[in-house]
């Protein structure tokens, strides 16, 4: 496993170099100000070419909330996610699944055994921990129903924290977050294929009401990816999908992955199973079927297997992929080292066997 250990170091080292050198991490979100390019600018100085695209490191963690004993960690935002924070900060862009409503009020969704919520300071902690964008399209994103949704949207607006998969209407819920990182124009979409049957109607965003982006509507997902493809160098789709504790992807996951790749998706990642699933290449694009738990109060046994997926993206292609394994203790992912890391990495690579994915493009 020496080559994999070297690859992890190389990826982490590349990201560290990119973010620690002055001016090295050029990240411009949609709506940010850019230098003038009109005639007055041209008259005073020669026109500058757009910065050359550089390879970037993406980091993805799984299901995250601040329920139970994790709530108190919000008091110290910079350490809220524990020792895994360094891995997230070293990447050029980090993303997790925020599996909770952002509210302190609301009415719990009827018929649900577990409902999750967290105060708006969750966004402060995520930002301080190196997380750059989250998806709230999952089966807990509206756990406190319409009033919880209103609170969540208000917190997103006030914090200006990049959040996908949720909105005041369908257009907003399916809208990509667009950001330029080292010259790479990224478009990131979030949606859920998992919703409780009796809540599908209430939770799904439509033209007339707010809610979550639903991947059950395949046509709408294909449309969202095609729209994101325009004006982007790479399209990333984050999905809440699969079956709980199912170690292999469901047929509907595999079918959706094919359709979204055909529509223009370059990276598809996600989770819901509470355990890691296999990752690899499909038709030259990268697919992850399950990131597992990440910051999760009840993780134990097999649901405590965790980690960070690191992808080196060059243009539209993932040129390197590394799973950095961790084990959840006290609700927080603790990075594994030495023999424990090697054994878990071997096990994780074996998960690919039932996915139809390949280890290389």
N, C-alpha and C positions, 0 to 999 in steps of 0.2 A: 504493500500500500504506500510505498515511498512516493510514487509519482503523485498520488492524490494529496498527500501531505504537502508536497512541494507546490501543487496547484493551489491549495488553500492559501498558503503563504503568499504566493505570487498575486492572487486576486486581492487579498487584503492589503498587500503592499502597494499594489497599483492604486487602489482607492485611497489609501493614506497619503500617497504622494500627490494625488489629484486634489485633495481637499486641504492639504496643509501648506502648499506653496501659494504665495500671494497671487491672487487673480487666476488661480488654476481652475477653480470650480465656478464656471460661468453658468448660472441658473437664472433664467428669465421666465417667470410665469406669465400666462396670458393676461394682458392688461397692464403689465409693468411698463415703465417709461423706457424709451430707447432714444439714442442720440438722434438729432435732426439729420435728415438726408436731403433737404431741399437745396435750392440754388444758393442761399446764404451760406450754408455749410460747405458747399463745393467751392465757393469763391475764396474761403479762408484757408482751406486745406485740401489736399488731394483726397478723393473718395477712398474709403477703406473697404477692402473686401470683407465679406462675412467671415467669422472665424472658422478655420477648418474643423471638420468634425473629428472628434477623438473618441476612441473606445471608452465606454463607461461601465461602471460596476453597479448592478442593481441588487438590492437585498430584499428578500421577502420572508416575513415571519407569519405565523398562523393566527389562530383565534386568540383575541386579546380582550380582556375586560378588567374592571377594577372592583369586582364583587367581593363580599366577605372581608377577610383579613387583608386583601390587597388595597382596600379603600384608603387605609391609613398611609399608604406609600405616596399618595398624591400630595402629601404635605412637603415632600422633598422631591420636586419634579426631576432634577438632574439624575437622581438615582432610582427613580420609580420602577424602572424595568430591570434593575439589577445589573450583573456583570455582562450581560449580552449587549449592553448599550454600546460598548466600544466597537463591536462588529457593525452595528447599524450606523454609527456616526462615520465610520471609515468609508462606507459606500457612497457613491455619487447620488443615489436615490434609494430610499428605503420605504417599504410599504408593509402594512399589516391589515388584518381583518379586525375591525373594531366591532366586536360582537356584544353590543349593549346599546340601549337608548341613552341619550345624553339629557338627563332630566333628574330633578329631585322630587317631582310630583307625578301627576298622572294616575290613571287607573290601570292596574295590571290586566293584561290581555286575558280574556276568559278561556278556561280550559287548558291552560298551560301549567305544567308542573314547575318549570323554572322560568323566572323572569329576571332580567338583568337591567340595571341602570347605574349611571355614574354622573357626578356633577361635571360641569363644563371645564373644571380644572383638569379633566382627563386630557384635553387637547394641549394644555400647558405642559403636562408631563410627557406626552408623546413627542411634542416638538423638542423639548429639552433632552429627550433620549435619542434623538437622531432620526425619528420617523418623519417622513416628508409628506406622505399621503396615506389615507385610509379608505377602505370601503365599508359602508354601513349597510350594504345590501346583503342581509342574512336573516335567519329565522329568529333573531333577537333585536333587530334594528328598530322595531316598533312595539317592543314589549309593553310599553305604556300607552299604546293606542294613539289616538289623534292628538291629544294634548301633549303627550310625550314627543310626538313627531314635531309639533310646533316648537317645543322647547329645544329639540335637537337642531332644527333648522335655524333657530335664533342663535344658538351657541356657535354653530358653524359660521354664521354670518359675522358675529361679533369677534370671534377668534381669527377669522380668515384662514382657518385651517383647511387645506385641500382635502375634500371629502367627495367620494363618488358613490353612485348607486342609490341616492336618496334625493328627494326634491319636492318642490311645491306642486309639480305636475310631471307628466311623463317626459316631456322634453328636458326638464331639468334633471330628472333622475337618470336618464340615459346619456346625458351630456358628458363628454370626456373632459377630464382635467388635462389641459395642455400646458406643457412646460418645456423650455429649451435648456438642455444640460450639455455643456461643452460642444455647442453647435448642433446637437441632436434634438430634433423636434419630436417630443414624445406626446402621445395621446393615450390616456389611461381611462378605462371604463370599468365600472363595477356592476354586478347583477347577481341575483340569487336564483338558483334552480330548486331551492328548498324552502317551502312555506307550509305551515299547517293548513290542511285542507279547509278548515272552517274559517281561516283568516285570509285566504288568498284574495278574496274580493276587497276586504277592508284594507289590506296592506299594499296592494299593487297600485302603483302610480298610474293615473290615466290623464287624459287631456283636461278632465274636470276636477281632479283632486290630487292631493299629495300622497306620497308613499314611496315604495321601493321599486327599483328597476327589476323586473322579473325576467329571468332567462327561460322561463316556461314559454314565453312568447318568442319563439325562435325567429319568426319573421322580423320582429322589432329589434332583436339582438343583431341579426344580420344587417339590418338597416343602420344600426348604431355603429357597427364596426366599419361599414362602408363609408359612412359620414366621417368617422374618425380618421380613416385612411387618407382622406383628402387633406393636403397640407401638412402631413406628418411624415417623419422618417421611420418611425416605429410605432406600432399599436400594441398596447398591453391590455389584456382583459383579465380582470380579477373576478372569479366566480365562486359562489358558495354552492357546493354541489357534492354529490355522492351520498352514501348511506353510512349512518353512524356505526363505527367499528368494523366497517367493511374494508378489508385490506386491498381489494381490487376495484378498479373503476366500474361503475354500472354502465350498461349499454347506452343509456341516454347521455352519459358524460362523454363517451367516446364519439357518439354521433354528433353531439353539439360541438366538440372540438374540431371535427372535420369541417363542419359547416362554417364555423367562425374563421378557420384558417383559409378556407376558400373565399371568404368575404374580405380577407386582408389582415387578420390578426397575426402578429409575429411572436408574441409571448402570451401564453394562457396559464395562469396560476390560480390556486384556490384551496378550499378546504371545506370541512364540515364534519368529517368522520371522527375527529378527535384523536386520530392516529395518523402518522405520515403514510402517504401512498407513493407509488412510483412516479418518476419523472424521466423525461427523455425527449427525443425528437420525433416529430410526425410531419411528413412531407416537408422537411427542411426547417420547420418552425419548432419552438420549444413549448412543451406542455408539462405542467405539474398537476397531478390529480389530487394531491392532498398534502398540505403543509403541517397538519396536526395542530395541537394546542401550542400556545406560545406563552402568554401571561394569563394563567387560568387557575382559579382558586381550588378547584376540585380534582386536578390532575393527579392520577396515581396509577400504578401498574403500567399497562401498555399505553395508557393515555398520557403518561408523563414523558414519553419519547417525543423529543422536540428538536428544533434546530433552525438554522437560517439557510435559505437557498440563495447562493450567490451566482449571478449570471454576468458574464462579460459580453456586452452588447456592442457590436460593431456594425453600424448601419442597421439593417433589418435582421442581421444574423447573430445568434448566440454562438460565440466562438469557444467559450468555456463555461462549464457549469460545475459547481461545487456545493455539496451539502455539508454544512458545518454543524455536526450533531451536538445536541444538548440534552439535558435531563432536567425536568421540572421538579424543583424542590421548594416547598413553601410558596407555591404558585408562580415561581420565577424560573425561567430557563437558565440552567447553569451549564456553560460550555464544557464539553468533555475533552479530555486530553489523553495522550498516550494510548495504551492498549484498549481502554474503554472506548475511545473515539474510533480507533481502527475497527473494533468489533462492530460498533453501531453503523459505521460507514459501509462495511461489508453487508450487513443486514439490509440497510437502506438500498443499496445497489441491487440486491436481490429482489426487491419489491417491483422492479421493472418487468419481471418475467411475465406478469399477467396483464400488462397494459397495452401491448401492441406497439410500444414505443421503442426506440433504439438509443443506444448509448452515445452514438455519434450521428452527425447529420447525414 
